[in-house]
Amino acid sequence: MYEVGDLIVYGRTGICEVTEITTLKMDGVPKDKLYYILRPVREKRGKVFTPVDNEKIVRRVTSKEEAEELIREIPQIEGLWIGSEKQREEKYKECMKSCKCAEWVRIIKTLYQRKMSRLKQGKKITATDERYLRMAEGNLYSELSIALGIPESGMEAYITNQINETEEPVLC
């Protein structure tokens, strides 16, 4: 069970702070059933009520050490190479639902490469690819921002710098 003040990943809502643990005084709701009251970090006025045993509560937010390790591993994380547009979108959905940072990285790497390839051909990124790229980046950057104490707006540059600093120089 989580405690008030904990930051958790809650399904598609993303990162939420547990603001209260209580019972609900509503008709049809068992009086002894405990609920979390969550505040999505991206929506200061939002509130989510969910039973403490809800499976949508996936995990605690990544720690600083886990975030740093993930960033070091990004060069080794493989993208998703699926030829069929329909199968690719299903895989994106599956990766997003997993709520795992490494899966979001896979989507971002795949879609960045697809975007660059399409731009070279004089084409734009597809609307589906753009939507999943924004979702994956938003989830990843917001979580790493919290873990590392860096503004979300600076996460892409931070990650790029960290990867560039740790890559071994290529010897000719």
Buried (B, 14 or more C-beta within 10 A) or exposed (E): EBEEEBBBBBBEBBBBBBBEBEEBEEEEEEEEEEBBBBBBBBEEEEEBBBBEEEEBBEEEBBEEEBBBEBBEEBEEBEBBEBEEEEEBBEBBEEBBEEBBBEBBBBBBBBBBEBBEEBEEEEEEBBEBBEBBBEBBBBBBBBBBBBBBEBEBEEBEEBBEEBBEEEEEEEEE
